[in-house]
């Protein structure tokens, strides 16, 4: 995780310096999604004119040539026979270049040259949406928007008008105009919930088209903690797969912890899967890193995960993540944990997956996990054997009946490196159990020991 944090901070600093002038402009609240530009048709083929026929002229018959005599090559007994050498595994990019069967046609070529059968035009791609609720969620979506993401729409919602104005997204929604007057929820989750319920119609209109919804929020505040469960409920009502991605407060934020636990419990009731990041565990990894940078790393982890999964679903990849497969793992996935590992050494595949599975962001027990989603990204030099090694490692550390899916894509910017992102669902951890479940576990322990727990 440390290697990823170091590279993430370096990339974040470079990105902010290079893309400051090219960052998306603030956009007004607009629920109209721009239509794609119509596809340009290729010009009609032009055919060369036929050459004028030449008069027939008889040709002299060819003279018969003597056949060459085959000579058996003589072997030199003193010369050793050539030894067979095992061919080396080529990088995936080189295999694709050498084998035309790997060629992926462009969308224009597919539509113009392929014969389609059935109601082809009536079948749409999966619609993916990323929603940032509250200050932390707005910051993460802004970072995602600056990085650029293909295949997903972004939305930020807030009760704080000023924070919303500096956030970057495809849509920005100010919720609870009458409840909060655009001045924020004051750290009260009940006000955040009321604000979201007041703006129910706008939220339903914005979220309704989605098949997969990521909801990012920081637990323990007012707007995010209160509104995220409302947004999740709306998305579930429209039959979307809903994945919550939340951070839990630091232990020193004593007053926010009870609100965060209650908010997480409500969010779990409305989401298929909730991915939890513990801020205290993040600081253990970050060491002496300034607090602002630690928050930046949390944003980087979240947006890297969402961007990787979304683009592997929506764009051609070496190994695609099919939406139906993602649905099978995330549907009723319960509490999940994210792990990220990265390496550039000779044993990079092994090191990256070990780093992701060791997961210092959360103390977890993988025993009993119900599923795993694994995303692999590497440069053009990444090999198929490395992808297979990563998949085998994850499978061996989970129960045999756990459902494991994985996707892999080539990123030209990752030459010499491999990054592994794992999402393990259905796990148990003391850091992510809600207050009610913690008390239930204590009672079960007391019953087994013959002690009454209060």
C-alpha positions as CSV (number, residue, x, y, z in Angstrom):
1,X,0.0,0.0,0.0
2,X,2.9,2.4,0.7
3,X,4.2,2.1,-2.9
4,X,0.7,2.9,-4.2
5,X,0.4,5.9,-1.8
6,X,3.8,7.3,-2.9
7,X,3.0,7.0,-6.6
8,X,-0.6,8.3,-6.0
9,X,0.7,11.4,-4.3
10,X,3.3,12.0,-7.0
11,X,0.7,11.5,-9.7
12,X,-1.8,13.8,-7.9
13,X,0.8,16.6,-7.7
14,X,1.8,16.3,-11.3
15,X,-1.9,16.1,-12.5
16,X,-2.8,19.3,-10.5
17,X,0.2,21.1,-12.1
18,X,-0.5,19.9,-15.7
19,X,-4.3,20.0,-15.8
20,X,-5.1,23.2,-13.9
21,X,-6.0,25.0,-17.1
22,X,-7.7,22.1,-18.7
23,X,-10.0,21.1,-15.7
24,X,-13.7,21.0,-16.5
25,X,-15.5,24.2,-15.9
26,X,-18.2,24.6,-13.2
27,X,-21.4,23.4,-14.7
28,X,-24.9,24.5,-13.7
29,X,-27.4,22.0,-12.4
30,X,-28.7,20.3,-15.5
31,X,-30.5,17.0,-15.8
32,X,-30.3,16.9,-19.6
33,X,-27.7,14.4,-20.7
34,X,-26.0,15.5,-24.0
35,X,-26.5,13.2,-26.9
36,X,-23.6,11.5,-28.5
37,X,-22.4,13.0,-31.8
38,X,-23.8,11.0,-34.7
39,X,-21.3,8.5,-36.2
40,X,-19.7,9.6,-39.4
41,X,-20.1,7.2,-42.3
42,X,-17.1,6.2,-44.4
43,X,-17.1,7.4,-48.0
44,X,-18.3,5.0,-50.6
45,X,-15.6,2.7,-52.1
46,X,-14.3,3.8,-55.4
47,X,-13.3,1.2,-57.9
48,X,-10.3,1.4,-60.3
49,X,-11.0,1.5,-64.0
50,X,-10.5,-1.7,-65.9
51,X,-7.4,-1.8,-68.1
52,X,-7.8,-2.1,-71.9
53,X,-7.4,-5.6,-73.1
54,X,-4.2,-6.3,-75.1
55,X,-4.2,-8.3,-78.3
56,X,-3.3,-12.0,-77.9
57,X,0.3,-12.9,-78.7
58,X,1.5,-16.4,-78.8
59,X,4.3,-17.2,-76.4
60,X,7.2,-19.7,-77.1
61,X,6.9,-22.9,-75.2
62,X,9.2,-23.0,-72.2
63,X,12.1,-25.4,-72.4
64,X,12.1,-28.2,-69.9
65,X,14.6,-27.6,-67.1
66,X,16.5,-30.5,-65.4
67,X,15.2,-31.3,-61.9
68,X,17.6,-30.5,-59.1
69,X,19.0,-33.6,-57.3
70,X,18.3,-33.8,-53.6
71,X,21.3,-34.2,-51.4
72,X,21.2,-35.5,-47.9
73,X,23.0,-33.0,-45.6
74,X,26.1,-34.5,-44.0
75,X,26.3,-34.3,-40.3
76,X,29.5,-33.4,-38.5
77,X,29.9,-35.9,-35.6
78,X,32.1,-33.4,-33.7
79,X,29.4,-30.7,-33.8
80,X,26.8,-31.0,-31.0
81,X,23.1,-31.2,-31.9
82,X,21.1,-28.0,-31.3
83,X,19.3,-27.9,-28.0
84,X,15.6,-27.1,-27.8
85,X,14.9,-23.8,-26.1
86,X,11.6,-23.1,-24.3
87,X,10.0,-20.0,-25.9
88,X,9.8,-17.0,-23.5
89,X,6.4,-15.6,-22.6
90,X,5.7,-12.5,-24.6
91,X,4.1,-9.4,-23.2
92,X,0.4,-9.2,-23.9
93,X,0.8,-6.2,-26.2
94,X,3.3,-8.1,-28.3
95,X,1.0,-11.1,-28.6
96,X,-1.8,-8.8,-29.8
97,X,0.5,-7.2,-32.3
98,X,1.6,-10.6,-33.7
99,X,-1.8,-12.3,-33.7
100,X,-4.4,-10.6,-35.8
101,X,-7.2,-12.5,-34.1
102,X,-6.6,-10.2,-31.1
103,X,-7.4,-7.1,-33.1
104,X,-10.2,-5.1,-31.6
105,X,-12.1,-3.2,-34.4
106,X,-13.1,0.3,-33.8
107,X,-16.8,1.0,-33.0
108,X,-17.4,2.5,-36.5
109,X,-16.0,-0.6,-38.2
110,X,-18.1,-2.9,-36.0
111,X,-21.4,-1.1,-36.9
112,X,-20.6,-0.5,-40.6
113,X,-19.1,-3.9,-41.5
114,X,-20.9,-6.4,-39.2
115,X,-24.2,-8.0,-39.8
116,X,-26.5,-7.6,-36.8
117,X,-29.3,-10.0,-36.0
118,X,-32.3,-9.1,-33.8
119,X,-33.2,-5.9,-32.0
120,X,-29.5,-4.8,-31.9
121,X,-30.3,-1.1,-31.6
122,X,-32.6,-1.7,-28.6
123,X,-29.8,-3.1,-26.4
124,X,-28.0,-0.4,-24.4
125,X,-24.8,-0.5,-22.5
126,X,-24.9,-0.6,-18.7
127,X,-25.3,2.9,-17.3
128,X,-22.9,3.7,-14.4
129,X,-23.3,6.6,-12.1
130,X,-20.9,8.0,-9.4
131,X,-22.6,10.2,-6.7
132,X,-20.7,12.2,-4.2
133,X,-22.8,13.1,-1.1
134,X,-21.5,15.8,1.3
135,X,-18.1,17.4,1.5
136,X,-16.0,14.3,1.4
137,X,-18.0,12.8,-1.5
138,X,-17.9,16.0,-3.4
139,X,-14.1,16.1,-3.1
140,X,-13.7,12.6,-4.3
141,X,-15.9,13.1,-7.3
142,X,-14.0,16.3,-8.2
143,X,-10.8,14.4,-8.1
144,X,-12.4,11.7,-10.3
145,X,-13.6,14.3,-12.8
146,X,-10.1,15.9,-13.0
147,X,-8.6,12.4,-13.6
148,X,-11.1,11.7,-16.3
149,X,-13.4,8.7,-16.4
150,X,-14.9,6.9,-19.4
151,X,-18.3,5.1,-19.1
152,X,-19.8,6.9,-16.1
153,X,-21.7,10.0,-15.3
154,X,-20.8,12.0,-12.1
155,X,-23.1,13.8,-9.7
156,X,-22.4,15.8,-6.6
157,X,-25.0,16.7,-4.0
158,X,-24.7,19.0,-1.0
159,X,-26.6,21.3,1.3
160,X,-23.6,23.7,1.3
161,X,-23.9,26.0,-1.7
162,X,-20.4,27.3,-1.5
163,X,-18.8,23.8,-1.5
164,X,-21.0,22.8,-4.3
165,X,-19.9,25.7,-6.5
166,X,-16.2,24.6,-6.3
167,X,-17.0,21.0,-7.0
168,X,-16.6,19.4,-10.5
169,X,-19.1,17.0,-11.9
170,X,-21.5,16.4,-14.8
171,X,-24.4,17.5,-12.5
172,X,-24.5,19.4,-9.3
173,X,-27.6,19.3,-7.1
174,X,-28.3,21.6,-4.1
175,X,-30.6,19.6,-1.8
176,X,-32.8,21.0,0.9
177,X,-33.2,24.6,-0.3
178,X,-35.9,25.2,2.2
179,X,-34.4,23.0,5.0
180,X,-30.9,24.4,5.0
181,X,-31.1,27.6,2.8
182,X,-27.8,26.4,1.1
183,X,-25.9,26.9,4.4
184,X,-25.1,23.2,5.2
185,X,-26.5,20.7,7.6
186,X,-24.4,21.8,10.6
187,X,-23.1,18.4,11.3
188,X,-26.6,17.0,12.0
189,X,-27.4,13.8,9.9
190,X,-31.1,14.3,10.5
191,X,-30.9,17.6,8.6
192,X,-29.0,16.0,5.8
193,X,-31.7,13.3,5.6
194,X,-34.5,15.9,5.6
195,X,-32.7,17.9,2.9
196,X,-32.4,14.8,0.6
197,X,-36.1,13.9,1.2
198,X,-37.1,17.5,0.3
199,X,-35.2,17.2,-3.0
200,X,-36.5,13.6,-3.7
201,X,-37.9,14.5,-7.2
202,X,-34.7,16.0,-8.4
203,X,-32.7,13.1,-7.1
204,X,-35.0,10.5,-8.7
205,X,-34.8,12.2,-12.0
206,X,-31.0,12.4,-12.0
207,X,-30.4,8.8,-10.8
208,X,-33.2,6.9,-12.5
209,X,-31.4,5.9,-15.7
210,X,-28.5,4.1,-13.8
211,X,-27.9,0.4,-13.7
212,X,-24.9,0.6,-11.3
213,X,-24.5,3.4,-8.7
214,X,-21.5,4.2,-6.6
215,X,-22.3,6.5,-3.6
216,X,-19.3,8.1,-2.0
217,X,-19.6,9.7,1.5
218,X,-17.7,10.4,4.7
219,X,-19.5,9.0,7.7
220,X,-19.9,11.2,10.8
221,X,-20.9,14.5,9.2
222,X,-24.3,15.9,8.5
223,X,-25.0,16.0,4.8
224,X,-23.2,12.8,3.7
225,X,-24.2,10.7,6.6
226,X,-27.9,11.7,6.4
227,X,-28.4,11.9,2.6
228,X,-26.4,8.9,1.4
229,X,-29.0,6.3,2.6
230,X,-31.8,8.3,0.9
231,X,-29.9,8.4,-2.4
232,X,-29.2,4.6,-2.0
233,X,-32.9,3.9,-1.5
234,X,-33.9,5.9,-4.6
235,X,-31.3,3.9,-6.7
236,X,-32.5,0.6,-5.3
237,X,-36.1,1.5,-6.0
238,X,-35.1,1.8,-9.7
239,X,-33.5,-1.7,-9.6
240,X,-29.9,-0.5,-9.7
241,X,-26.9,-2.2,-8.1
242,X,-25.9,0.2,-5.3
243,X,-22.3,0.2,-3.9
244,X,-21.6,2.5,-1.0
245,X,-18.0,3.7,-0.6
246,X,-17.5,5.4,2.8
247,X,-14.7,6.5,5.2
248,X,-15.0,6.2,9.0
249,X,-13.8,9.1,11.2
250,X,-10.6,9.1,13.3
251,X,-10.8,7.9,16.9
252,X,-9.8,11.4,18.0
253,X,-13.1,12.7,16.5
254,X,-15.0,11.2,19.4
255,X,-18.3,13.0,18.8
256,X,-18.5,11.9,15.1
257,X,-18.0,8.2,15.8
258,X,-21.5,7.4,17.1
259,X,-23.1,9.3,14.2
260,X,-20.8,7.5,11.7
261,X,-21.8,4.1,13.1
262,X,-25.5,4.8,13.0
263,X,-25.1,6.2,9.5
264,X,-23.2,3.2,8.3
265,X,-25.9,0.9,9.7
266,X,-28.6,2.8,7.8
267,X,-26.6,2.8,4.6
268,X,-26.0,-0.9,4.8
269,X,-29.8,-1.5,4.8
270,X,-30.1,0.4,1.5
271,X,-27.0,-0.7,-0.4
272,X,-26.1,-4.0,-2.0
273,X,-22.5,-3.6,-0.8
274,X,-20.7,-1.1,1.3
275,X,-17.0,-0.6,1.0
276,X,-15.5,0.8,4.2
277,X,-12.1,2.7,4.6
278,X,-11.0,3.3,8.2
279,X,-9.2,6.6,8.5
280,X,-7.1,5.5,11.5
281,X,-5.7,2.5,9.5
282,X,-4.9,4.9,6.7
283,X,-2.8,7.0,9.0
284,X,-0.9,3.9,10.2
285,X,0.1,3.3,6.6
286,X,0.7,7.0,5.8
287,X,3.0,7.4,8.8
288,X,4.0,11.1,9.4
289,X,2.1,12.3,6.4
290,X,0.3,15.6,6.9
291,X,-3.4,15.3,7.6
292,X,-4.4,17.0,4.3
293,X,-2.3,14.6,2.3
294,X,-3.8,11.7,4.2
295,X,-7.3,12.8,3.1
296,X,-6.0,13.2,-0.4
297,X,-4.7,9.5,-0.3
298,X,-8.2,8.4,0.8
299,X,-9.7,10.2,-2.2
300,X,-7.0,8.6,-4.5
301,X,-7.8,5.1,-3.3
302,X,-11.5,5.6,-3.9
303,X,-11.3,7.1,-7.3
304,X,-8.6,4.7,-8.5
305,X,-10.9,1.8,-7.6
306,X,-14.0,3.3,-9.2
307,X,-12.2,4.4,-12.3
308,X,-10.6,1.0,-12.8
309,X,-13.8,-1.0,-12.4
310,X,-15.9,1.3,-14.5
311,X,-13.6,1.5,-17.4
312,X,-13.0,-2.2,-17.4
313,X,-16.7,-2.7,-17.7
314,X,-17.4,0.0,-20.3
315,X,-14.3,-0.2,-22.5
316,X,-12.6,-3.0,-24.4
317,X,-10.0,-4.7,-22.2
318,X,-7.7,-7.7,-22.3
319,X,-10.1,-9.4,-19.8
320,X,-13.4,-7.6,-19.5
321,X,-15.5,-7.3,-16.4
322,X,-19.0,-8.2,-17.5
323,X,-21.7,-6.1,-15.8
324,X,-23.6,-9.3,-15.1
325,X,-20.6,-10.8,-13.3
326,X,-20.1,-7.6,-11.2
327,X,-23.8,-7.8,-10.3
328,X,-23.5,-11.4,-9.2
329,X,-20.7,-10.5,-6.7
330,X,-22.0,-7.1,-5.5
331,X,-25.7,-8.1,-5.2
332,X,-26.3,-8.5,-1.5
333,X,-22.5,-8.4,-0.9
334,X,-22.9,-6.9,2.6
335,X,-19.8,-5.2,3.9
336,X,-16.7,-5.2,1.7
337,X,-13.1,-4.2,2.0
338,X,-10.9,-2.7,-0.7
339,X,-7.2,-3.4,-1.2
340,X,-4.7,-1.9,-3.5
341,X,-1.2,-3.1,-4.3
342,X,1.4,-2.0,-6.8
343,X,4.9,-3.1,-7.7
344,X,7.6,-2.6,-10.4
345,X,10.1,-5.3,-9.3
346,X,10.8,-8.6,-11.1
347,X,8.2,-10.3,-8.8
348,X,5.7,-7.5,-9.4
349,X,2.6,-9.6,-9.8
350,X,3.1,-11.5,-6.6
351,X,4.1,-8.4,-4.6
352,X,1.2,-6.4,-5.9
353,X,-1.5,-9.0,-5.1
354,X,0.1,-9.7,-1.7
355,X,0.0,-6.0,-0.9
356,X,-3.6,-5.7,-1.9
357,X,-4.7,-8.8,0.1
358,X,-2.8,-7.9,3.2
359,X,-5.0,-4.7,3.2
360,X,-3.6,-2.5,6.0
361,X,-6.6,-0.2,5.7
362,X,-8.8,-2.6,7.6
363,X,-8.3,-5.5,10.0
364,X,-10.4,-8.3,8.4
365,X,-10.8,-12.0,8.3
366,X,-11.3,-13.3,4.8
367,X,-12.8,-16.6,6.1
368,X,-16.4,-16.8,5.1
369,X,-16.1,-14.0,2.4
370,X,-18.8,-14.4,-0.2
371,X,-17.1,-13.0,-3.3
372,X,-14.2,-11.1,-4.8
373,X,-13.8,-8.6,-7.6
374,X,-10.2,-8.3,-8.8
375,X,-9.0,-5.5,-11.2
376,X,-5.6,-5.7,-12.7
377,X,-3.8,-2.9,-14.6
378,X,-0.4,-3.0,-16.2
379,X,1.7,-1.6,-18.9
380,X,2.2,-3.1,-22.4
381,X,4.8,-5.4,-21.0
382,X,2.4,-7.2,-18.7
383,X,2.3,-11.0,-19.3
384,X,-0.6,-13.5,-19.2
385,X,1.3,-15.6,-16.8
386,X,1.4,-12.6,-14.4
387,X,-2.4,-12.2,-14.7
388,X,-2.9,-15.9,-14.0
389,X,-0.6,-15.7,-10.9
390,X,-2.7,-12.9,-9.4
391,X,-6.0,-14.7,-10.0
392,X,-4.6,-17.9,-8.4
393,X,-3.3,-16.1,-5.4
394,X,-6.7,-14.5,-4.6
395,X,-8.6,-17.7,-5.1
396,X,-6.4,-19.6,-2.8
397,X,-7.0,-17.2,0.0
398,X,-10.8,-17.4,-0.1
399,X,-13.2,-20.1,0.5
400,X,-13.8,-22.5,-2.3
401,X,-17.4,-21.5,-2.7
402,X,-16.6,-17.8,-2.9
403,X,-17.4,-16.2,-6.3
404,X,-14.4,-14.6,-7.8
405,X,-14.4,-12.4,-11.0
406,X,-11.5,-10.4,-12.4
407,X,-10.7,-8.1,-15.3
408,X,-7.4,-6.8,-16.7
409,X,-6.5,-3.9,-18.9
410,X,-3.4,-2.4,-20.4
411,X,-2.5,1.2,-19.4
412,X,0.4,2.7,-21.5
413,X,1.2,4.9,-18.5
414,X,2.0,1.9,-16.3
415,X,5.0,0.6,-18.3
416,X,7.0,-1.7,-16.0
417,X,4.3,-1.7,-13.2
418,X,1.3,-3.8,-12.2
419,X,-1.5,-2.6,-10.0
420,X,-4.0,-4.9,-8.3
421,X,-7.3,-3.7,-6.8
422,X,-9.4,-6.2,-4.8
423,X,-12.9,-5.8,-3.4
424,X,-13.7,-8.7,-1.0
425,X,-17.4,-8.9,-0.1
426,X,-19.2,-10.5,2.8
427,X,-16.3,-10.1,5.3
428,X,-16.3,-9.6,9.0
429,X,-14.3,-7.0,11.0
430,X,-14.5,-5.3,14.3
431,X,-13.9,-2.0,12.6
432,X,-17.0,-2.2,10.3
433,X,-19.6,-3.9,12.5
434,X,-22.4,-1.5,13.5
435,X,-23.2,-0.9,17.2
436,X,-26.0,-3.3,17.2
437,X,-23.9,-6.1,15.7
438,X,-21.0,-5.4,18.1
439,X,-23.4,-5.7,21.1
440,X,-24.8,-8.9,19.6
441,X,-21.3,-10.4,19.3
442,X,-20.6,-9.4,22.9
443,X,-23.7,-11.2,24.0
444,X,-22.9,-14.3,22.1
445,X,-19.4,-14.3,23.7
446,X,-20.9,-13.8,27.1
447,X,-23.3,-16.7,26.6
448,X,-20.5,-19.0,25.6
449,X,-18.6,-18.0,28.7
450,X,-21.6,-18.1,31.0
451,X,-21.3,-14.3,31.6
452,X,-24.1,-11.8,31.2
453,X,-22.9,-8.9,29.0
454,X,-24.6,-5.5,29.4
